[in-house]
Structures are given as C-alpha cells and as structure tokens.
Amino acid sequence: MRKRLLGQYASGVIYETGNGIMSAPLEDLVIGKSLGFYGNWDANVIEELMEIIHENDVIYILGVCRT
C-alpha cells in the first residue's frame, strides 16, 4: 500500500524522531510504524546504552540491506 501511495520509485520513509532523523524501508511495517506513530524505536534500550557509551567510544551499527 505504501508503494501505491508514495509511488513506484519510493524506497523509504524519513522520520524525525527523538533520536534524530531516521529512515526505514517501505516494507518495514514494525519499526517504521513505531517511528511514525511514537517518534522512537526501543527508546529504553537507547537510554541504557547511553549510560555505558562514552564520548570517544567507537560504535558500529550492523544491519541487513536488501535490494
């Protein structure tokens, strides 16, 4: 439905969240829904991480990219 609404060339949605600007693919209905309706995803987990991450730490974000 999102592809029909946004057009065949749309590939994702940009969200302005409490954690900054984030994007999610059109097919993602779980995280995208949370970002769109609540403005966050796993905010409590992020808060816990912020307590153990220091300013000079290096953080790697790993995920799957499907094309």
HELIX and SHEET records of a PDB file:
HELIX    1   1 ARG A    2  LEU A    6  1                                   5    
HELIX    2   2 ILE A   31  TYR A   38  1                                   8    
HELIX    3   3 ALA A   43  ILE A   52  1                                  10    
SHEET    1   A 2 GLY A  12  THR A  17  0                                        
SHEET    2   A 2 GLY A  20  PRO A  25 -1                                        
END                                                                             
